[in-house]
Amino acid sequence: MATQVIMPKLSPTMEEGQLSRWLKKEGDKVSMGEPLAEIDTDKATMEMQALGNGVLRKILIQEGESAPLGQVIAIIGEPDEDISALVSKSGSTEPAKATPPSETKESEPTESVETKPVETKPAPAPAPAAAAATDNAGGNGQGAAKPAEAASGGRLIVSPLAARMAAESGIDLRSISGSGPGGRIIKRDVEGLISQSGTAASAAARQPDKSHLRAVSSARVAQRAPGQLSAYHDEPITEIRRIIAKRLVTSLGPIPHFFLTTEVEMDRVAEMRAAIKELDPDLKISVNDIIIKVAAAALIQHPQVNASFQDKVIRYYEHADVGVAVAIDDGLITPVVRAADQKSLSEIAAEVRELAGRAREKRLKPEEYTGASFSISNLGMFGIDEFTAVINPPEGAILAVGAMSPKPVVRDNQVVVRQIMRVTMSCDHRVIDGATGAKFLQTFKKILENPLFLVV
């Protein structure tokens, strides 16, 4: 009997999934529990397993397309089984965000984009790999840089990510045979050519001369009619960006935020890091690792902050499960260090590195990025002195960490230079009062300025 394959719920916040890659093709034999496809959820790329035995008779959702939970995306059955009724029934509802074959989206591990075929003109400069897009007099917005016209006089279909990779590596897109739907050139096609030519580093060294692009761009600016709007292009929103947008609306609007800022002297933290490195050069402890440990210790001393609003109750957590914001290509994800109050600095450092690495590869499990009791967002490495972060509901607070930089301060009537770092805590006023948040920051500041408190 034929089995309908539906879009599964692979994460707690997932509402729809994007088909990243089919691991089987039509006609392949399928066994129950065998990986069938890779699905891009709101936070990670996860494998979907087959729930029946037989042959993959029909694929209804192509790679790069999205479908809501419960929608039929494929049919598994016997080789000679009549599935026309199931196909007809499944086809009565159009797949979510489906596009014509010539506009099929490509889903890749770090970027998912849609590009309409655009006929382009060869650039006058000698570099063959890149050419500027045609100026869109009709106003349909296809003004992004695209590869040159194919030698046969046809049009190339290529994703923006593949086009950018090819331009950076000095690869002529006209020499690539696309493996995507409709002959589309996608990321793996360019990666394959790079690997054949040598290492990615050596390929990247062959940067093309882009002066002709600037010249073409300037010429087009000059030719544009006065008052004409700039050309543009649209890219479909990714699942992670859609969820970020949705959660921000449910956070900053409904949650009554207030903000507390303090300055922390970081000289002793810097001395402690130097001493640890001298004792064991292989033990890599970052300032952020120390901040996580100190925040966890302060949360245990102030359980009112280690809490969340749950409609009719306030939930207080026994351990400090600290979320650590990690920037990825599609947005932001917050892997969680469980019971950070009970872990050593070396354990926290190793866990953060491992979680952050898998977060960037979109390989985190749902339980590894949900359920934090408190979060930390650090932009100090980007030179940001101070900022405010938006609470990740249902958590009660989030700590925004700025850069550590030398500043003159007055100590014992003397002007001295100290390493100063500013931190701002965003608090949910339904859970945390002003004085409660201030006392937490006092404890956090005391321990961070005197990290020996961590061992007493």
N, C-alpha and C positions, 0 to 999 in steps of 0.2 A: 504494500500500500504506500502510495506517495506521501512524503512528508514535506510540509511547508516550513521553510526556514524563515524565521522572523527576526527583526532587529531586536537584539536582547538588551537588557538593562545591565550594563557593565560597571557602573559607578553610581553612588547614591544620588548624585545631582544630575545624572544624565537624563536628557529629555529626547534627544535624537542622536544618531551616530552617523559618521561619515565613513564610507567604505574606502579604506586606505589601499587594501590589496587583497585580491582573491588568491588563496593558496592552492586552490583547485580550479580547473577549467571545465567547461561543459563537456560531458562524456567521461570524466575521470571517476574512478571508483572511490566511494567514501565509506568510512567505517565510523560507527558511533564513538564519540569522544575524540576523534581525530581533528586537529586544527583545520578549519575550513576557510577562514578569512581573518584579516586584521582590520579592526575597527578603531577609528579615531574617536575617542570620547571627549568630554570637556577638559580632561586633564592628561590623558595618556593614550597610547596606542596599545590595544589589547587584542589577544587572539580570541576568536569565536569558535567554539567547538561544534561539530556536527552532532545532532540529536537523533540521528537515524542512520540505517545502513542502506546502501544502494549505489546509484550513480547520480552525479550532479547533472540533472537533466536540463535545467533552465536557470540562468542567472538573470534576475529582474532589475538589479541595481548595479550599475557599472562602477568601476573604480573612480573615486572622486565625487560621486553623488552621495547625497544624504537622505536619510529616511527616519521618520519618527519611531519611537518604541512601538513594537508590535506589528509594524508593517512587514508584509511578506517580501523578502529580498531574493529568494531562490527556492527551487523545488528539487527535492531528492526523491528518486523513484527507481523502479526496475527498468532495465534497458528497453523493454518492449511495452511498457505500461502507457496507457493513454492518459496524458496529463493536460489535455487541451482545456478541460473544464476548469482545472485549477489555474492554468495560465490566464484564461479569460476572466476568471473571478478576480485574480490578483491584479490584472491589468485594468480593472474598472476604476481603480484609484491610482492617479498619477503619482509616481515616486516623488518624495519631497525634493525640491530644488533640482529636478531633473533638467538636463539641457540637451539640445540637439547634438548629434554626433560631432559636428564640426566645432562645438563649443564645450565638449566634455571637459570637466575639471580634472586636474591631476592632483592626487593626494600624496604628499611626500612627508617624511618624518618630521621635518621642521617647518615646512611652508606649504600651504595648499592654495593654489591660485587658479583663476580662470582667465583665459585670453582668447579673444576672438581672432580668427585668421585675418591678418592685415597685410595687404600688398605694399611692399616698401621699395624704395629706390636705392641703388647702390651708392655708397658714399664716395666722393671723389678722391679721398686719400687712399694710400696703398694698403692700409690694414683691412683685410677682407672680413674679419669676424664680426664687425659691428657696423650698424648704419642707423641713422636717425629715422624716426618714424615719420610718415607723411603727415603734413599739416592737415588737420581735419576742418575743412571749410564748412562741412555740414553740421558741425557741432555735436557729433555723437561721442566725442571724448576719447577717441583712440589716438592719443598723442604721445604715448610712451615709446621709448626706444625699442626697436624690434630688429631682427636680423635682416640681412639683405635678401633681395628677391632670388628665388631659386634659378639655377642656370637654365632649366628647361622652360622658364617663363611662367611657372606655376607659383603658388603661394605657399610659404612655409607656415606650419602650425607649431607654435612653440610656447612653452610656459615662461613667464617672466623670470622665474628662478633659473631655469635652464639657460635662458638667454644671457642672464647676468654672469653665470658660471662660465659660459663659453667666452664671453667678452673678456673676463678677468684672466682666462687661461690662454687667450690668443687662438681660439679654435674657430674655424670656419663652419658655421652651422650648415652650410650647403653640402658639407662632406659627411653629415650624420644622417643615418636612416632612423627615423623615429619609431619607437616601439609602443607608443601610447595609442589610444583610440584614434582611428582615422589617420594613422601615421604621424601623430603628434610627437614632437621632440620633447622629452621630459628629463628630469634630473638624472636618472640612472643611465640614460644614453650618453650624456656628457661625462658622467663619472667613468663610464666604461672606456671612453676614448682617452681620458686623462690617465687612467691606470695603464692603458696600452702604451702610452707615450713615455711613461716613467712615473715617478712619484708626483703626488699632487703639488709638492713644494716646487719641484722643477718646472711643472706646468705653469704654476702661478707666477714664476719668475719671468715668463714670456709675456709681459704686459704689452698690449698693443698701444701704439701712439694714438691718443684720443684727441689730438689737436684739431683734427678734421671735424670731430663731433662738435667742438666748440664753435668752429667756423660755420658749420651748417646751421647750428642753433642760432648763432648771431644773425645769419642771413635770413632765417625764417622770421625772427623777431622783427627784422627790418621790413619784411614783406607783409607782415600782418596788418590788417586794417585797423585804424585808430578805434579804440573802444572794444575791440574784439576780445572775447573771453579767452583765457588760457585753455589749451587742450588738456584733457585729463583722461584717466582710465579708472574703471571700477574693478575691484577685486572682492569676491564673496567673503563674507566674514567667516572665520574659523570657529569651531565649536568652543574652544577655550576662550576666545575673545567674546563670543556671545554670552557665555556664562559669567565672565568677568563683568560685562556691562549689566547683566541682570542682577548680580549680587551687589554691585555698587549702588544700584537704585534701591535695593532693599536694605542697604546699610546706612548710607549718609542721609537719606531722607527720613525713614521711620525711626532710626536710632538717634537719640539726643546725645551728640558728641560734646565733650569739652576737652580742653588740651592743657597739659602741664609741661613746662620746660625747665630744665636745670642744666648746669654745667658741671662737668666732672673732670678732675685732674687725673691724667692717665700716665703720669711718669712712673709710678710703681708697677703698673701693668706692663709698661714697656720694659722695665728692669726685670720683671718676672719672666717675660717671654725670652729675653736675652739669656737669663740664667738657665732656663729649661733647654734652650738651644745649645748652650755650652755643655750641659750635662749629657744631652742626647741629640745630636744633629738630625737624626732620622725622625724625631718626634716633632711633627709640624703642628704647632698650636697657634691659631690666629687670634687676633683681638676679638673677632666675632665669636669664637668658641668660648672665650673667657666671659664675654657679655652674656651668652646663653646660660652658662653655669651660674653667674652672679644673679641673673634675673630669676632663675629657678630657685636659688636659695632665698631670695627676697619674697618670692611668691609663697613659699611654705611659711614664712614668718607673717605674711599678710594674706590669709585665705580669702578675705573679702575681695581681693583683686583676682585671685585664681578661681574665678566663678563666671557663670554665664546666665543670661536671662532666658527662662524657659516658659514664657506665657504666664502660667499661674504659680510658678515656683522659681526660686533662684537656686541654681545647682552649684555646689561647692565641690571642687575636685581634691582628692587626697594627694595626688602627685602633680608635678608641673610638667605637662605635656606641651613643649614649646615648639610652635611653628616657626620655621625659618624661611622668609621670602626668598625665592630664587627666580631670577629673570631668565626666561627662555625666549626663543624666537617668536612664539605666538602670544606671549603675554607674561603672566606671573603665576607661579605655583608655590605652595607653601608646604613642603615636606615637614613631618613632625618628628621631633626627638622625644620619644616617650620616656617619662620618669627621669627627666634631665637632672632633677634634684638628687637622684641616687647614683648618677654616673660620674666617673672621673673626667677630668679635662681631656685626657687622651682618648677615652671612649667617645666623648662628645665630638671631638675633632674628627675621628675616623668615621663616625656615623654620618656627620654632616657632609663630608667629602663624598661618601658613597651615595647618600640620598640625592645630593645635588647633581652628581654625575648621571644618575638614572633619571632624574627629573628632566634634564636637558635632552635625554634620549627618549623622553616620553614613555618610560618603562616602569613608572611607579604603580604600585597596587593602590586601590582606593583607600584602604586602611592606613596607608603611609602618608596620605596628604589630607586626611579629614580627622576631625575630633580633637584639635588642639584646644588647650585651655587658655593660651596666651600666645601672642605672636611677636616676632621681632623683624623689622625691615631696616636693613643697613644700606645706605647710599653713600657712606663715607668714602668708599673706594673710588667713587666718581667725583670726589671733591665737593660734595654738597655739604654745606655747614649745618643747615637746619631745615627740616621739613615736617609736615604732619602726614600721618598715614591714616587710611580709612580702615575702620574696624572690620574684621572678617567675622560676620555673625555665625553662630551665636556667642562668640567670645566676648568677654567683657572689656578687653583692652588690647592695644597694640603699641609697641615701643618703636619709635622712629629714631634711628641712630645716624648722627652726622659724622663729618670728618674729624680726625684728631690732628690738631695743628698747634704750633707754638704761639703763645700769646703772653704779653706782659701782664702780670698780676701783682698785687701788693700783699706781701707776707712779712709780718713783724716790722712794719713801717719801711720795708725795703721793696723796690720794684725788681721782681725776678721773672724769668721766663719759664712757663710751664706748658706741658702738652695738654691742651684743653679740648674736650669733646662735648658737644651739646646733644642732649636727648630730649625728645618730646613724646609724652605718653598721651594717646587718644583714649578717652574713657567713655564707656556707656553709662550715662547718668542714672539709668534705671537700676544699675548694679553697684556702681561705685560713686561715692560722694567725693567732693573736692578734697576734704581733709584726709579721707582714706587713701586716695591716689597720691596726695602729697607725702603721707607717711611711708608709702611704698617706695616712692622715689628717694626719700631720705635714706632708707635702708639700702636701696640699690646703690646710691652714691657712696655711702659709707663703706660698703664691701668692695666696690670697684676701686675706690681710692686706697683701700687697705686690703689687698687680696689675700693676705694671711688669714683673714676672717674665714676663708673657705676651709681652713684646716683646724679650726677651733670649735 
